[in-house]
Amino acid sequence: MLIRPSIDKLLEQVDSKYSLVILASKRAHQIENKEDKNHRKLLDEYKSISHVGKALEEIASGDIVIDPESVGSENL
């Protein structure tokens, strides 16, 4: 069960649950595979030990956002 960050806090940053799942999944894979630029952590401290939990914490903090260029009907 997800306790932190709350779904309400996450949905303040992302417009839908579907977008949240996609964004969290992509970021969790980056964390796991260390594909993010410079292999850096975006937060000083994480409460979660899982990659998905860390991704959700980054989204809640506003450090991870959806690229507006990647959203649109041409990507369907």
mmJSON file of the N, C-alpha and C atoms, coordinates in Angstrom:
{"data_MODEL":{"atom_site":{
"group_PDB":["ATOM","ATOM","ATOM","ATOM","ATOM","ATOM","ATOM","ATOM","ATOM","ATOM","ATOM","ATOM","ATOM","ATOM","ATOM","ATOM","ATOM","ATOM","ATOM","ATOM","ATOM","ATOM","ATOM","ATOM","ATOM","ATOM","ATOM","ATOM","ATOM","ATOM","ATOM","ATOM","ATOM","ATOM","ATOM","ATOM","ATOM","ATOM","ATOM","ATOM","ATOM","ATOM","ATOM","ATOM","ATOM","ATOM","ATOM","ATOM","ATOM","ATOM","ATOM","ATOM","ATOM","ATOM","ATOM","ATOM","ATOM","ATOM","ATOM","ATOM","ATOM","ATOM","ATOM","ATOM","ATOM","ATOM","ATOM","ATOM","ATOM","ATOM","ATOM","ATOM","ATOM","ATOM","ATOM","ATOM","ATOM","ATOM","ATOM","ATOM","ATOM","ATOM","ATOM","ATOM","ATOM","ATOM","ATOM","ATOM","ATOM","ATOM","ATOM","ATOM","ATOM","ATOM","ATOM","ATOM","ATOM","ATOM","ATOM","ATOM","ATOM","ATOM","ATOM","ATOM","ATOM","ATOM","ATOM","ATOM","ATOM","ATOM","ATOM","ATOM","ATOM","ATOM","ATOM","ATOM","ATOM","ATOM","ATOM","ATOM","ATOM","ATOM","ATOM","ATOM","ATOM","ATOM","ATOM","ATOM","ATOM","ATOM","ATOM","ATOM","ATOM","ATOM","ATOM","ATOM","ATOM","ATOM","ATOM","ATOM","ATOM","ATOM","ATOM","ATOM","ATOM","ATOM","ATOM","ATOM","ATOM","ATOM","ATOM","ATOM","ATOM","ATOM","ATOM","ATOM","ATOM","ATOM","ATOM","ATOM","ATOM","ATOM","ATOM","ATOM","ATOM","ATOM","ATOM","ATOM","ATOM","ATOM","ATOM","ATOM","ATOM","ATOM","ATOM","ATOM","ATOM","ATOM","ATOM","ATOM","ATOM","ATOM","ATOM","ATOM","ATOM","ATOM","ATOM","ATOM","ATOM","ATOM","ATOM","ATOM","ATOM","ATOM","ATOM","ATOM","ATOM","ATOM","ATOM","ATOM","ATOM","ATOM","ATOM","ATOM","ATOM","ATOM","ATOM","ATOM","ATOM","ATOM","ATOM","ATOM","ATOM","ATOM","ATOM","ATOM","ATOM","ATOM","ATOM","ATOM","ATOM","ATOM","ATOM","ATOM","ATOM","ATOM","ATOM","ATOM"],
"id":[1,2,3,4,5,6,7,8,9,10,11,12,13,14,15,16,17,18,19,20,21,22,23,24,25,26,27,28,29,30,31,32,33,34,35,36,37,38,39,40,41,42,43,44,45,46,47,48,49,50,51,52,53,54,55,56,57,58,59,60,61,62,63,64,65,66,67,68,69,70,71,72,73,74,75,76,77,78,79,80,81,82,83,84,85,86,87,88,89,90,91,92,93,94,95,96,97,98,99,100,101,102,103,104,105,106,107,108,109,110,111,112,113,114,115,116,117,118,119,120,121,122,123,124,125,126,127,128,129,130,131,132,133,134,135,136,137,138,139,140,141,142,143,144,145,146,147,148,149,150,151,152,153,154,155,156,157,158,159,160,161,162,163,164,165,166,167,168,169,170,171,172,173,174,175,176,177,178,179,180,181,182,183,184,185,186,187,188,189,190,191,192,193,194,195,196,197,198,199,200,201,202,203,204,205,206,207,208,209,210,211,212,213,214,215,216,217,218,219,220,221,222,223,224,225,226,227,228],
"type_symbol":["N","C","C","N","C","C","N","C","C","N","C","C","N","C","C","N","C","C","N","C","C","N","C","C","N","C","C","N","C","C","N","C","C","N","C","C","N","C","C","N","C","C","N","C","C","N","C","C","N","C","C","N","C","C","N","C","C","N","C","C","N","C","C","N","C","C","N","C","C","N","C","C","N","C","C","N","C","C","N","C","C","N","C","C","N","C","C","N","C","C","N","C","C","N","C","C","N","C","C","N","C","C","N","C","C","N","C","C","N","C","C","N","C","C","N","C","C","N","C","C","N","C","C","N","C","C","N","C","C","N","C","C","N","C","C","N","C","C","N","C","C","N","C","C","N","C","C","N","C","C","N","C","C","N","C","C","N","C","C","N","C","C","N","C","C","N","C","C","N","C","C","N","C","C","N","C","C","N","C","C","N","C","C","N","C","C","N","C","C","N","C","C","N","C","C","N","C","C","N","C","C","N","C","C","N","C","C","N","C","C","N","C","C","N","C","C","N","C","C","N","C","C","N","C","C","N","C","C"],
"label_atom_id":["N","CA","C","N","CA","C","N","CA","C","N","CA","C","N","CA","C","N","CA","C","N","CA","C","N","CA","C","N","CA","C","N","CA","C","N","CA","C","N","CA","C","N","CA","C","N","CA","C","N","CA","C","N","CA","C","N","CA","C","N","CA","C","N","CA","C","N","CA","C","N","CA","C","N","CA","C","N","CA","C","N","CA","C","N","CA","C","N","CA","C","N","CA","C","N","CA","C","N","CA","C","N","CA","C","N","CA","C","N","CA","C","N","CA","C","N","CA","C","N","CA","C","N","CA","C","N","CA","C","N","CA","C","N","CA","C","N","CA","C","N","CA","C","N","CA","C","N","CA","C","N","CA","C","N","CA","C","N","CA","C","N","CA","C","N","CA","C","N","CA","C","N","CA","C","N","CA","C","N","CA","C","N","CA","C","N","CA","C","N","CA","C","N","CA","C","N","CA","C","N","CA","C","N","CA","C","N","CA","C","N","CA","C","N","CA","C","N","CA","C","N","CA","C","N","CA","C","N","CA","C","N","CA","C","N","CA","C","N","CA","C","N","CA","C","N","CA","C","N","CA","C","N","CA","C","N","CA","C","N","CA","C","N","CA","C"],
"label_alt_id":[null,null,null,null,null,null,null,null,null,null,null,null,null,null,null,null,null,null,null,null,null,null,null,null,null,null,null,null,null,null,null,null,null,null,null,null,null,null,null,null,null,null,null,null,null,null,null,null,null,null,null,null,null,null,null,null,null,null,null,null,null,null,null,null,null,null,null,null,null,null,null,null,null,null,null,null,null,null,null,null,null,null,null,null,null,null,null,null,null,null,null,null,null,null,null,null,null,null,null,null,null,null,null,null,null,null,null,null,null,null,null,null,null,null,null,null,null,null,null,null,null,null,null,null,null,null,null,null,null,null,null,null,null,null,null,null,null,null,null,null,null,null,null,null,null,null,null,null,null,null,null,null,null,null,null,null,null,null,null,null,null,null,null,null,null,null,null,null,null,null,null,null,null,null,null,null,null,null,null,null,null,null,null,null,null,null,null,null,null,null,null,null,null,null,null,null,null,null,null,null,null,null,null,null,null,null,null,null,null,null,null,null,null,null,null,null,null,null,null,null,null,null,null,null,null,null,null,null],
"label_comp_id":["MET","MET","MET","LEU","LEU","LEU","ILE","ILE","ILE","ARG","ARG","ARG","PRO","PRO","PRO","SER","SER","SER","ILE","ILE","ILE","ASP","ASP","ASP","LYS","LYS","LYS","LEU","LEU","LEU","LEU","LEU","LEU","GLU","GLU","GLU","GLN","GLN","GLN","VAL","VAL","VAL","ASP","ASP","ASP","SER","SER","SER","LYS","LYS","LYS","TYR","TYR","TYR","SER","SER","SER","LEU","LEU","LEU","VAL","VAL","VAL","ILE","ILE","ILE","LEU","LEU","LEU","ALA","ALA","ALA","SER","SER","SER","LYS","LYS","LYS","ARG","ARG","ARG","ALA","ALA","ALA","HIS","HIS","HIS","GLN","GLN","GLN","ILE","ILE","ILE","GLU","GLU","GLU","ASN","ASN","ASN","LYS","LYS","LYS","GLU","GLU","GLU","ASP","ASP","ASP","LYS","LYS","LYS","ASN","ASN","ASN","HIS","HIS","HIS","ARG","ARG","ARG","LYS","LYS","LYS","LEU","LEU","LEU","LEU","LEU","LEU","ASP","ASP","ASP","GLU","GLU","GLU","TYR","TYR","TYR","LYS","LYS","LYS","SER","SER","SER","ILE","ILE","ILE","SER","SER","SER","HIS","HIS","HIS","VAL","VAL","VAL","GLY","GLY","GLY","LYS","LYS","LYS","ALA","ALA","ALA","LEU","LEU","LEU","GLU","GLU","GLU","GLU","GLU","GLU","ILE","ILE","ILE","ALA","ALA","ALA","SER","SER","SER","GLY","GLY","GLY","ASP","ASP","ASP","ILE","ILE","ILE","VAL","VAL","VAL","ILE","ILE","ILE","ASP","ASP","ASP","PRO","PRO","PRO","GLU","GLU","GLU","SER","SER","SER","VAL","VAL","VAL","GLY","GLY","GLY","SER","SER","SER","GLU","GLU","GLU","ASN","ASN","ASN","LEU","LEU","LEU"],
"label_asym_id":["A","A","A","A","A","A","A","A","A","A","A","A","A","A","A","A","A","A","A","A","A","A","A","A","A","A","A","A","A","A","A","A","A","A","A","A","A","A","A","A","A","A","A","A","A","A","A","A","A","A","A","A","A","A","A","A","A","A","A","A","A","A","A","A","A","A","A","A","A","A","A","A","A","A","A","A","A","A","A","A","A","A","A","A","A","A","A","A","A","A","A","A","A","A","A","A","A","A","A","A","A","A","A","A","A","A","A","A","A","A","A","A","A","A","A","A","A","A","A","A","A","A","A","A","A","A","A","A","A","A","A","A","A","A","A","A","A","A","A","A","A","A","A","A","A","A","A","A","A","A","A","A","A","A","A","A","A","A","A","A","A","A","A","A","A","A","A","A","A","A","A","A","A","A","A","A","A","A","A","A","A","A","A","A","A","A","A","A","A","A","A","A","A","A","A","A","A","A","A","A","A","A","A","A","A","A","A","A","A","A","A","A","A","A","A","A","A","A","A","A","A","A","A","A","A","A","A","A"],
"label_entity_id":["1","1","1","1","1","1","1","1","1","1","1","1","1","1","1","1","1","1","1","1","1","1","1","1","1","1","1","1","1","1","1","1","1","1","1","1","1","1","1","1","1","1","1","1","1","1","1","1","1","1","1","1","1","1","1","1","1","1","1","1","1","1","1","1","1","1","1","1","1","1","1","1","1","1","1","1","1","1","1","1","1","1","1","1","1","1","1","1","1","1","1","1","1","1","1","1","1","1","1","1","1","1","1","1","1","1","1","1","1","1","1","1","1","1","1","1","1","1","1","1","1","1","1","1","1","1","1","1","1","1","1","1","1","1","1","1","1","1","1","1","1","1","1","1","1","1","1","1","1","1","1","1","1","1","1","1","1","1","1","1","1","1","1","1","1","1","1","1","1","1","1","1","1","1","1","1","1","1","1","1","1","1","1","1","1","1","1","1","1","1","1","1","1","1","1","1","1","1","1","1","1","1","1","1","1","1","1","1","1","1","1","1","1","1","1","1","1","1","1","1","1","1","1","1","1","1","1","1"],
"label_seq_id":[1,1,1,2,2,2,3,3,3,4,4,4,5,5,5,6,6,6,7,7,7,8,8,8,9,9,9,10,10,10,11,11,11,12,12,12,13,13,13,14,14,14,15,15,15,16,16,16,17,17,17,18,18,18,19,19,19,20,20,20,21,21,21,22,22,22,23,23,23,24,24,24,25,25,25,26,26,26,27,27,27,28,28,28,29,29,29,30,30,30,31,31,31,32,32,32,33,33,33,34,34,34,35,35,35,36,36,36,37,37,37,38,38,38,39,39,39,40,40,40,41,41,41,42,42,42,43,43,43,44,44,44,45,45,45,46,46,46,47,47,47,48,48,48,49,49,49,50,50,50,51,51,51,52,52,52,53,53,53,54,54,54,55,55,55,56,56,56,57,57,57,58,58,58,59,59,59,60,60,60,61,61,61,62,62,62,63,63,63,64,64,64,65,65,65,66,66,66,67,67,67,68,68,68,69,69,69,70,70,70,71,71,71,72,72,72,73,73,73,74,74,74,75,75,75,76,76,76],
"pdbx_PDB_ins_code":[null,null,null,null,null,null,null,null,null,null,null,null,null,null,null,null,null,null,null,null,null,null,null,null,null,null,null,null,null,null,null,null,null,null,null,null,null,null,null,null,null,null,null,null,null,null,null,null,null,null,null,null,null,null,null,null,null,null,null,null,null,null,null,null,null,null,null,null,null,null,null,null,null,null,null,null,null,null,null,null,null,null,null,null,null,null,null,null,null,null,null,null,null,null,null,null,null,null,null,null,null,null,null,null,null,null,null,null,null,null,null,null,null,null,null,null,null,null,null,null,null,null,null,null,null,null,null,null,null,null,null,null,null,null,null,null,null,null,null,null,null,null,null,null,null,null,null,null,null,null,null,null,null,null,null,null,null,null,null,null,null,null,null,null,null,null,null,null,null,null,null,null,null,null,null,null,null,null,null,null,null,null,null,null,null,null,null,null,null,null,null,null,null,null,null,null,null,null,null,null,null,null,null,null,null,null,null,null,null,null,null,null,null,null,null,null,null,null,null,null,null,null,null,null,null,null,null,null],
"Cartn_x":[0.833,0.0,0.877,0.528,1.264,0.813,1.742,1.42,2.034,3.3,4.002,4.69,4.682,3.846,2.386,1.514,0.086,-0.313,-1.341,-1.834,-2.29,-2.833,-3.265,-2.078,-0.982,0.235,0.793,0.773,1.277,0.43,-0.895,-1.789,-1.787,-1.163,-0.943,0.146,1.03,2.155,1.867,0.99,0.691,-0.818,-1.268,-2.69,-3.575,-3.007,-3.853,-3.095,-3.843,-3.227,-2.453,-2.968,-2.286,-0.92,-0.875,0.389,1.347,0.806,1.619,2.287,1.54,2.081,3.19,2.962,3.957,5.221,5.052,6.185,6.985,6.296,6.973,7.699,7.086,7.704,8.983,8.918,10.097,11.226,10.89,11.927,12.501,11.665,12.149,13.124,12.831,13.749,15.074,15.01,16.234,17.074,16.419,17.134,17.775,17.01,17.508,18.68,18.572,19.6,20.644,20.475,21.397,21.557,20.426,20.446,20.209,19.89,19.662,20.996,20.936,22.139,23.052,24.293,25.323,25.044,24.104,23.769,23.525,22.845,22.675,21.303,21.289,20.032,19.482,18.177,17.573,17.228,17.1,16.799,17.995,18.172,19.258,19.019,17.744,17.397,16.085,16.057,14.85,14.34,13.026,12.426,12.209,12.049,11.782,13.081,13.058,14.22,13.999,12.744,12.449,12.633,12.915,13.097,11.803,10.674,9.384,9.082,9.335,9.117,9.967,11.23,12.114,11.595,11.139,10.586,9.365,8.493,7.299,7.677,8.703,9.157,9.68,10.401,10.904,9.761,8.738,7.572,6.854,6.647,5.953,6.703,8.03,8.823,8.829,8.362,8.345,9.623,10.544,11.81,11.667,10.62,10.362,9.022,9.013,7.783,7.669,6.477,6.254,6.716,7.467,7.938,6.759,6.392,5.229,5.383,6.604,6.854,6.477,6.489,6.191,4.704,3.899,2.464,1.736,0.861,0.094,-0.466,-1.361,-2.033,-1.092,0.007,0.924,1.685,1.674,2.373,1.46,0.23,-0.702,-0.526],
"Cartn_y":[-1.178,0.0,1.239,2.179,3.429,4.396,4.811,5.756,7.114,7.108,8.339,8.207,9.173,10.377,10.038,10.875,10.611,10.803,10.108,10.214,11.643,12.319,13.71,14.608,14.426,15.214,14.916,13.648,13.265,13.839,13.833,14.339,15.868,16.539,17.981,18.254,17.291,17.44,16.883,15.883,15.192,15.2,15.357,15.571,14.332,13.125,11.935,10.761,9.795,8.603,7.835,7.825,7.139,7.777,9.087,9.795,9.558,9.507,9.25,7.882,6.873,5.517,5.459,6.068,6.061,6.799,7.972,8.777,8.06,7.509,6.797,5.568,4.86,3.668,4.009,5.026,5.422,5.872,6.665,7.148,6.002,5.085,3.945,3.111,2.933,2.206,2.962,4.277,5.069,4.914,4.973,4.828,3.451,2.435,1.067,0.85,1.399,1.196,2.298,3.279,4.415,5.116,5.279,5.949,7.448,7.935,9.363,10.099,11.335,12.104,12.149,11.81,11.826,10.862,9.95,8.965,9.632,10.729,11.489,11.278,11.404,11.396,12.811,12.929,14.253,14.8,13.917,14.345,14.036,14.813,14.559,13.29,13.043,11.893,11.284,9.97,9.237,8.458,8.396,7.588,6.16,5.987,4.674,3.992,2.663,1.913,1.359,1.353,0.818,1.896,1.465,2.404,3.146,2.449,3.092,4.122,3.779,4.716,5.97,5.783,6.93,7.791,7.156,7.902,8.712,8.115,8.83,9.995,9.832,10.936,12.093,11.768,12.812,13.532,12.791,13.403,14.32,13.859,14.656,15.95,15.897,17.093,18.098,17.655,18.538,18.479,17.581,17.458,16.691,15.898,15.143,15.611,16.002,16.441,15.79,15.82,15.29,16.325,15.889,16.76,17.124,18.408,18.805,18.469,18.387,18.044,16.598,15.74,14.323,14.015,15.006,14.807,15.392,14.608,15.117,13.983,14.306,13.298,12.594,13.278,12.64,11.477,11.363,10.286,9.101,9.153,8.067,6.916],
"Cartn_z":[0.0,0.0,0.0,-0.862,-0.982,0.108,0.931,1.995,1.698,1.3,0.99,-0.342,-1.152,-1.105,-1.406,-0.939,-1.12,-2.582,-2.982,-4.359,-4.652,-3.664,-3.846,-4.159,-3.445,-3.679,-5.074,-5.471,-6.782,-7.905,-7.726,-8.774,-8.861,-7.891,-8.018,-9.053,-9.246,-10.162,-11.556,-11.634,-12.892,-13.079,-14.328,-14.571,-14.533,-14.587,-14.539,-13.928,-13.455,-12.881,-13.941,-15.169,-16.26,-16.506,-16.594,-16.805,-15.646,-14.45,-13.263,-13.34,-13.732,-13.833,-14.878,-16.032,-17.101,-16.667,-16.086,-15.645,-14.56,-13.573,-12.49,-13.011,-13.934,-14.496,-15.254,-16.089,-16.863,-15.946,-14.941,-14.024,-13.192,-12.741,-11.963,-12.787,-14.073,-14.946,-15.099,-15.2,-15.286,-14.024,-12.879,-11.607,-11.533,-11.897,-11.839,-12.793,-13.992,-15.008,-15.037,-14.155,-14.07,-15.408,-16.119,-17.414,-17.309,-16.109,-15.989,-16.159,-16.556,-16.836,-15.613,-15.837,-14.789,-13.641,-13.814,-12.778,-11.431,-11.446,-10.208,-9.577,-8.286,-7.553,-7.588,-7.649,-7.702,-6.326,-5.352,-3.986,-3.087,-2.054,-1.107,-0.305,0.002,0.844,0.371,0.322,-0.057,1.151,1.298,2.358,1.893,0.603,0.028,-0.369,-0.327,-0.785,-2.191,-2.655,-3.991,-5.054,-6.269,-7.372,-7.676,-7.633,-7.895,-6.812,-5.568,-4.466,-4.612,-5.008,-5.222,-6.37,-7.435,-8.569,-8.135,-7.353,-6.877,-5.977,-5.152,-4.304,-5.162,-6.231,-7.132,-7.836,-8.235,-8.881,-7.903,-6.685,-5.672,-5.362,-5.422,-5.123,-6.27,-7.451,-8.612,-9.426,-9.062,-9.787,-11.094,-11.24,-12.459,-13.011,-14.271,-14.924,-16.296,-16.852,-18.197,-19.205,-20.193,-21.254,-22.146,-22.219,-23.019,-24.498,-24.985,-26.376,-26.7,-25.674,-25.907,-25.79,-25.426,-25.244,-26.446,-27.031,-28.148,-28.986,-29.876,-30.681,-31.653,-32.044,-32.979,-32.359,-31.038,-30.347,-30.031,-30.473,-30.18,-31.121],
"occupancy":[1.0,1.0,1.0,1.0,1.0,1.0,1.0,1.0,1.0,1.0,1.0,1.0,1.0,1.0,1.0,1.0,1.0,1.0,1.0,1.0,1.0,1.0,1.0,1.0,1.0,1.0,1.0,1.0,1.0,1.0,1.0,1.0,1.0,1.0,1.0,1.0,1.0,1.0,1.0,1.0,1.0,1.0,1.0,1.0,1.0,1.0,1.0,1.0,1.0,1.0,1.0,1.0,1.0,1.0,1.0,1.0,1.0,1.0,1.0,1.0,1.0,1.0,1.0,1.0,1.0,1.0,1.0,1.0,1.0,1.0,1.0,1.0,1.0,1.0,1.0,1.0,1.0,1.0,1.0,1.0,1.0,1.0,1.0,1.0,1.0,1.0,1.0,1.0,1.0,1.0,1.0,1.0,1.0,1.0,1.0,1.0,1.0,1.0,1.0,1.0,1.0,1.0,1.0,1.0,1.0,1.0,1.0,1.0,1.0,1.0,1.0,1.0,1.0,1.0,1.0,1.0,1.0,1.0,1.0,1.0,1.0,1.0,1.0,1.0,1.0,1.0,1.0,1.0,1.0,1.0,1.0,1.0,1.0,1.0,1.0,1.0,1.0,1.0,1.0,1.0,1.0,1.0,1.0,1.0,1.0,1.0,1.0,1.0,1.0,1.0,1.0,1.0,1.0,1.0,1.0,1.0,1.0,1.0,1.0,1.0,1.0,1.0,1.0,1.0,1.0,1.0,1.0,1.0,1.0,1.0,1.0,1.0,1.0,1.0,1.0,1.0,1.0,1.0,1.0,1.0,1.0,1.0,1.0,1.0,1.0,1.0,1.0,1.0,1.0,1.0,1.0,1.0,1.0,1.0,1.0,1.0,1.0,1.0,1.0,1.0,1.0,1.0,1.0,1.0,1.0,1.0,1.0,1.0,1.0,1.0,1.0,1.0,1.0,1.0,1.0,1.0,1.0,1.0,1.0,1.0,1.0,1.0,1.0,1.0,1.0,1.0,1.0,1.0],
"B_iso_or_equiv":[0.0,0.0,0.0,0.0,0.0,0.0,0.0,0.0,0.0,0.0,0.0,0.0,0.0,0.0,0.0,0.0,0.0,0.0,0.0,0.0,0.0,0.0,0.0,0.0,0.0,0.0,0.0,0.0,0.0,0.0,0.0,0.0,0.0,0.0,0.0,0.0,0.0,0.0,0.0,0.0,0.0,0.0,0.0,0.0,0.0,0.0,0.0,0.0,0.0,0.0,0.0,0.0,0.0,0.0,0.0,0.0,0.0,0.0,0.0,0.0,0.0,0.0,0.0,0.0,0.0,0.0,0.0,0.0,0.0,0.0,0.0,0.0,0.0,0.0,0.0,0.0,0.0,0.0,0.0,0.0,0.0,0.0,0.0,0.0,0.0,0.0,0.0,0.0,0.0,0.0,0.0,0.0,0.0,0.0,0.0,0.0,0.0,0.0,0.0,0.0,0.0,0.0,0.0,0.0,0.0,0.0,0.0,0.0,0.0,0.0,0.0,0.0,0.0,0.0,0.0,0.0,0.0,0.0,0.0,0.0,0.0,0.0,0.0,0.0,0.0,0.0,0.0,0.0,0.0,0.0,0.0,0.0,0.0,0.0,0.0,0.0,0.0,0.0,0.0,0.0,0.0,0.0,0.0,0.0,0.0,0.0,0.0,0.0,0.0,0.0,0.0,0.0,0.0,0.0,0.0,0.0,0.0,0.0,0.0,0.0,0.0,0.0,0.0,0.0,0.0,0.0,0.0,0.0,0.0,0.0,0.0,0.0,0.0,0.0,0.0,0.0,0.0,0.0,0.0,0.0,0.0,0.0,0.0,0.0,0.0,0.0,0.0,0.0,0.0,0.0,0.0,0.0,0.0,0.0,0.0,0.0,0.0,0.0,0.0,0.0,0.0,0.0,0.0,0.0,0.0,0.0,0.0,0.0,0.0,0.0,0.0,0.0,0.0,0.0,0.0,0.0,0.0,0.0,0.0,0.0,0.0,0.0,0.0,0.0,0.0,0.0,0.0,0.0],
"pdbx_formal_charge":[null,null,null,null,null,null,null,null,null,null,null,null,null,null,null,null,null,null,null,null,null,null,null,null,null,null,null,null,null,null,null,null,null,null,null,null,null,null,null,null,null,null,null,null,null,null,null,null,null,null,null,null,null,null,null,null,null,null,null,null,null,null,null,null,null,null,null,null,null,null,null,null,null,null,null,null,null,null,null,null,null,null,null,null,null,null,null,null,null,null,null,null,null,null,null,null,null,null,null,null,null,null,null,null,null,null,null,null,null,null,null,null,null,null,null,null,null,null,null,null,null,null,null,null,null,null,null,null,null,null,null,null,null,null,null,null,null,null,null,null,null,null,null,null,null,null,null,null,null,null,null,null,null,null,null,null,null,null,null,null,null,null,null,null,null,null,null,null,null,null,null,null,null,null,null,null,null,null,null,null,null,null,null,null,null,null,null,null,null,null,null,null,null,null,null,null,null,null,null,null,null,null,null,null,null,null,null,null,null,null,null,null,null,null,null,null,null,null,null,null,null,null,null,null,null,null,null,null],
"auth_seq_id":[1,1,1,2,2,2,3,3,3,4,4,4,5,5,5,6,6,6,7,7,7,8,8,8,9,9,9,10,10,10,11,11,11,12,12,12,13,13,13,14,14,14,15,15,15,16,16,16,17,17,17,18,18,18,19,19,19,20,20,20,21,21,21,22,22,22,23,23,23,24,24,24,25,25,25,26,26,26,27,27,27,28,28,28,29,29,29,30,30,30,31,31,31,32,32,32,33,33,33,34,34,34,35,35,35,36,36,36,37,37,37,38,38,38,39,39,39,40,40,40,41,41,41,42,42,42,43,43,43,44,44,44,45,45,45,46,46,46,47,47,47,48,48,48,49,49,49,50,50,50,51,51,51,52,52,52,53,53,53,54,54,54,55,55,55,56,56,56,57,57,57,58,58,58,59,59,59,60,60,60,61,61,61,62,62,62,63,63,63,64,64,64,65,65,65,66,66,66,67,67,67,68,68,68,69,69,69,70,70,70,71,71,71,72,72,72,73,73,73,74,74,74,75,75,75,76,76,76],
"auth_comp_id":["MET","MET","MET","LEU","LEU","LEU","ILE","ILE","ILE","ARG","ARG","ARG","PRO","PRO","PRO","SER","SER","SER","ILE","ILE","ILE","ASP","ASP","ASP","LYS","LYS","LYS","LEU","LEU","LEU","LEU","LEU","LEU","GLU","GLU","GLU","GLN","GLN","GLN","VAL","VAL","VAL","ASP","ASP","ASP","SER","SER","SER","LYS","LYS","LYS","TYR","TYR","TYR","SER","SER","SER","LEU","LEU","LEU","VAL","VAL","VAL","ILE","ILE","ILE","LEU","LEU","LEU","ALA","ALA","ALA","SER","SER","SER","LYS","LYS","LYS","ARG","ARG","ARG","ALA","ALA","ALA","HIS","HIS","HIS","GLN","GLN","GLN","ILE","ILE","ILE","GLU","GLU","GLU","ASN","ASN","ASN","LYS","LYS","LYS","GLU","GLU","GLU","ASP","ASP","ASP","LYS","LYS","LYS","ASN","ASN","ASN","HIS","HIS","HIS","ARG","ARG","ARG","LYS","LYS","LYS","LEU","LEU","LEU","LEU","LEU","LEU","ASP","ASP","ASP","GLU","GLU","GLU","TYR","TYR","TYR","LYS","LYS","LYS","SER","SER","SER","ILE","ILE","ILE","SER","SER","SER","HIS","HIS","HIS","VAL","VAL","VAL","GLY","GLY","GLY","LYS","LYS","LYS","ALA","ALA","ALA","LEU","LEU","LEU","GLU","GLU","GLU","GLU","GLU","GLU","ILE","ILE","ILE","ALA","ALA","ALA","SER","SER","SER","GLY","GLY","GLY","ASP","ASP","ASP","ILE","ILE","ILE","VAL","VAL","VAL","ILE","ILE","ILE","ASP","ASP","ASP","PRO","PRO","PRO","GLU","GLU","GLU","SER","SER","SER","VAL","VAL","VAL","GLY","GLY","GLY","SER","SER","SER","GLU","GLU","GLU","ASN","ASN","ASN","LEU","LEU","LEU"],
"auth_asym_id":["A","A","A","A","A","A","A","A","A","A","A","A","A","A","A","A","A","A","A","A","A","A","A","A","A","A","A","A","A","A","A","A","A","A","A","A","A","A","A","A","A","A","A","A","A","A","A","A","A","A","A","A","A","A","A","A","A","A","A","A","A","A","A","A","A","A","A","A","A","A","A","A","A","A","A","A","A","A","A","A","A","A","A","A","A","A","A","A","A","A","A","A","A","A","A","A","A","A","A","A","A","A","A","A","A","A","A","A","A","A","A","A","A","A","A","A","A","A","A","A","A","A","A","A","A","A","A","A","A","A","A","A","A","A","A","A","A","A","A","A","A","A","A","A","A","A","A","A","A","A","A","A","A","A","A","A","A","A","A","A","A","A","A","A","A","A","A","A","A","A","A","A","A","A","A","A","A","A","A","A","A","A","A","A","A","A","A","A","A","A","A","A","A","A","A","A","A","A","A","A","A","A","A","A","A","A","A","A","A","A","A","A","A","A","A","A","A","A","A","A","A","A","A","A","A","A","A","A"],
"auth_atom_id":["N","CA","C","N","CA","C","N","CA","C","N","CA","C","N","CA","C","N","CA","C","N","CA","C","N","CA","C","N","CA","C","N","CA","C","N","CA","C","N","CA","C","N","CA","C","N","CA","C","N","CA","C","N","CA","C","N","CA","C","N","CA","C","N","CA","C","N","CA","C","N","CA","C","N","CA","C","N","CA","C","N","CA","C","N","CA","C","N","CA","C","N","CA","C","N","CA","C","N","CA","C","N","CA","C","N","CA","C","N","CA","C","N","CA","C","N","CA","C","N","CA","C","N","CA","C","N","CA","C","N","CA","C","N","CA","C","N","CA","C","N","CA","C","N","CA","C","N","CA","C","N","CA","C","N","CA","C","N","CA","C","N","CA","C","N","CA","C","N","CA","C","N","CA","C","N","CA","C","N","CA","C","N","CA","C","N","CA","C","N","CA","C","N","CA","C","N","CA","C","N","CA","C","N","CA","C","N","CA","C","N","CA","C","N","CA","C","N","CA","C","N","CA","C","N","CA","C","N","CA","C","N","CA","C","N","CA","C","N","CA","C","N","CA","C","N","CA","C","N","CA","C","N","CA","C","N","CA","C","N","CA","C","N","CA","C"],
"pdbx_PDB_model_num":[1,1,1,1,1,1,1,1,1,1,1,1,1,1,1,1,1,1,1,1,1,1,1,1,1,1,1,1,1,1,1,1,1,1,1,1,1,1,1,1,1,1,1,1,1,1,1,1,1,1,1,1,1,1,1,1,1,1,1,1,1,1,1,1,1,1,1,1,1,1,1,1,1,1,1,1,1,1,1,1,1,1,1,1,1,1,1,1,1,1,1,1,1,1,1,1,1,1,1,1,1,1,1,1,1,1,1,1,1,1,1,1,1,1,1,1,1,1,1,1,1,1,1,1,1,1,1,1,1,1,1,1,1,1,1,1,1,1,1,1,1,1,1,1,1,1,1,1,1,1,1,1,1,1,1,1,1,1,1,1,1,1,1,1,1,1,1,1,1,1,1,1,1,1,1,1,1,1,1,1,1,1,1,1,1,1,1,1,1,1,1,1,1,1,1,1,1,1,1,1,1,1,1,1,1,1,1,1,1,1,1,1,1,1,1,1,1,1,1,1,1,1,1,1,1,1,1,1]
}}}
